[in-house]
Amino acid sequence: MSRVEVFSAKISPELKRLLDKVCRMAGVKKQFIVEEALREKIEDLLDAYDLREAIKNAGEFYSWESVKKEL
């Protein structure tokens, strides 16, 4: 089994009720839902950061019309 860390966070009672409901409906543990949600959100944030960096470091952008003319 892989090593795990304890993580604690405060969430609203409404979000907790929704989490409990989803877990019951899907037959999964809260740990699974929370870990998957965190993983997806972190990936989204990293992708957004990479995109901002790429745009910041990109050179001039060319319109599709000017690119087609060069083909």
ZAFI-780945 format. One line per 10 residues: number of its first residue (from 1); their letters; for each residue x, y, z of N, C-alpha, C. Coordinates in nm, 2 decimals, m for minus. Layout:
<sites>
NUM	A	X,Y,Z,X,Y,Z,X,Y,Z; ...
</sites>
This chain:
<sites>
1	MSRVEVFSAK	0.09,m0.12,0.00,0.00,0.00,0.00,0.09,0.12,0.00; 0.05,0.22,m0.08,0.13,0.35,m0.08,0.11,0.43,0.04; 0.21,0.51,0.07,0.21,0.60,0.19,0.10,0.71,0.17; 0.03,0.74,0.28,m0.07,0.84,0.27,m0.04,0.95,0.38; m0.09,1.07,0.36,m0.07,1.17,0.46,m0.21,1.22,0.51; m0.22,1.26,0.63,m0.35,1.31,0.68,m0.36,1.45,0.64; m0.48,1.49,0.59,m0.51,1.62,0.55,m0.64,1.66,0.61; m0.65,1.78,0.66,m0.77,1.83,0.72,m0.81,1.97,0.66; m0.94,1.99,0.64,m0.98,2.12,0.59,m1.12,2.14,0.64; m1.15,2.27,0.66,m1.29,2.30,0.70,m1.37,2.33,0.57
11	ISPELKRLLD	m1.49,2.27,0.57,m1.58,2.30,0.46,m1.72,2.33,0.51; m1.80,2.39,0.43,m1.93,2.43,0.48,m2.02,2.31,0.50; m2.12,2.32,0.59,m2.21,2.21,0.62,m2.28,2.16,0.49; m2.31,2.26,0.40,m2.38,2.22,0.28,m2.29,2.13,0.19; m2.17,2.17,0.18,m2.07,2.09,0.10,m2.05,1.96,0.16; m2.05,1.95,0.29,m2.03,1.82,0.36,m2.15,1.73,0.33; m2.27,1.79,0.34,m2.39,1.71,0.31,m2.39,1.66,0.17; m2.35,1.74,0.07,m2.34,1.70,m0.07,m2.24,1.59,m0.08; m2.12,1.60,m0.02,m2.02,1.50,m0.03,m2.07,1.37,0.03; m2.13,1.37,0.15,m2.19,1.25,0.20,m2.29,1.19,0.11
21	KVCRMAGVKK	m2.38,1.27,0.05,m2.48,1.21,m0.04,m2.42,1.15,m0.16; m2.32,1.21,m0.22,m2.26,1.16,m0.34,m2.19,1.03,m0.31; m2.12,1.03,m0.19,m2.05,0.90,m0.15,m2.15,0.79,m0.13; m2.26,0.82,m0.07,m2.36,0.71,m0.05,m2.41,0.66,m0.19; m2.45,0.76,m0.27,m2.50,0.72,m0.40,m2.40,0.64,m0.49; m2.28,0.68,m0.48,m2.18,0.62,m0.57,m2.11,0.50,m0.50; m2.13,0.48,m0.37,m2.08,0.37,m0.30,m1.92,0.38,m0.28; m1.88,0.51,m0.27,m1.73,0.53,m0.25,m1.70,0.60,m0.12; m1.58,0.60,m0.08,m1.54,0.67,0.04,m1.51,0.82,0.01; m1.53,0.90,0.11,m1.50,1.04,0.10,m1.36,1.07,0.05
31	QFIVEEALRE	m1.26,0.99,0.10,m1.12,1.00,0.07,m1.11,1.00,m0.08; m1.17,0.90,m0.15,m1.16,0.89,m0.29,m1.21,1.01,m0.37; m1.33,1.06,m0.33,m1.39,1.18,m0.39,m1.30,1.30,m0.37; m1.25,1.32,m0.25,m1.17,1.44,m0.22,m1.04,1.43,m0.29; m0.97,1.32,m0.29,m0.84,1.30,m0.36,m0.86,1.32,m0.51; m0.96,1.27,m0.57,m0.98,1.29,m0.71,m1.01,1.43,m0.75; m1.09,1.50,m0.67,m1.13,1.64,m0.69,m1.00,1.72,m0.68; m0.92,1.70,m0.58,m0.80,1.78,m0.56,m0.70,1.75,m0.68; m0.69,1.63,m0.72,m0.60,1.60,m0.83,m0.64,1.67,m0.95; m0.77,1.67,m0.99,m0.82,1.73,m1.11,m0.80,1.88,m1.10
41	KIEDLLDAYD	m0.84,1.94,m0.98,m0.82,2.09,m0.97,m0.68,2.13,m0.98; m0.59,2.06,m0.92,m0.44,2.09,m0.93,m0.40,2.08,m1.07; m0.44,1.98,m1.14,m0.40,1.96,m1.28,m0.45,2.08,m1.36; m0.58,2.12,m1.34,m0.64,2.24,m1.41,m0.56,2.37,m1.38; m0.52,2.39,m1.25,m0.44,2.51,m1.22,m0.30,2.50,m1.28; m0.24,2.39,m1.28,m0.11,2.38,m1.35,m0.12,2.40,m1.50; m0.22,2.35,m1.56,m0.24,2.37,m1.70,m0.26,2.52,m1.73; m0.35,2.59,m1.65,m0.37,2.73,m1.67,m0.24,2.81,m1.65; m0.16,2.77,m1.55,m0.03,2.84,m1.53,0.06,2.82,m1.65; 0.07,2.70,m1.70,0.15,2.67,m1.82,0.10,2.75,m1.94
51	LREAIKNAGE	m0.03,2.76,m1.96,m0.08,2.84,m2.07,m0.05,2.98,m2.05; m0.06,3.04,m1.93,m0.03,3.18,m1.91,0.12,3.20,m1.94; 0.20,3.11,m1.90,0.35,3.13,m1.92,0.38,3.12,m2.07; 0.31,3.03,m2.14,0.33,3.01,m2.29,0.29,3.14,m2.36; 0.18,3.19,m2.32,0.13,3.32,m2.39,0.23,3.43,m2.36; 0.27,3.44,m2.23,0.36,3.55,m2.19,0.49,3.54,m2.27; 0.54,3.42,m2.29,0.67,3.39,m2.36,0.66,3.38,m2.51; 0.54,3.38,m2.56,0.52,3.36,m2.70,0.56,3.49,m2.78; 0.60,3.46,m2.90,0.63,3.58,m2.99,0.50,3.63,m3.04; 0.52,3.69,m3.16,0.40,3.75,m3.22,0.31,3.65,m3.27
61	FYSWESVKKE	0.18,3.68,m3.26,0.07,3.59,m3.31,0.04,3.63,m3.45; 0.01,3.53,m3.53,m0.03,3.56,m3.67,m0.17,3.52,m3.69; m0.24,3.59,m3.77,m0.38,3.56,m3.81,m0.38,3.43,m3.90; m0.49,3.36,m3.90,m0.50,3.24,m3.98,m0.49,3.28,m4.13; m0.54,3.39,m4.17,m0.53,3.44,m4.31,m0.38,3.46,m4.35; m0.30,3.52,m4.26,m0.16,3.54,m4.30,m0.09,3.41,m4.30; m0.12,3.31,m4.22,m0.06,3.18,m4.22,m0.10,3.10,m4.35; m0.22,3.11,m4.39,m0.27,3.04,m4.51,m0.19,3.09,m4.63; m0.17,3.22,m4.64,m0.10,3.28,m4.75,0.04,3.23,m4.77; 0.11,3.19,m4.65,0.24,3.14,m4.65,0.25,3.00,m4.70
71	L	0.14,2.93,m4.70,0.13,2.78,m4.73,0.15,2.76,m4.88
</sites>
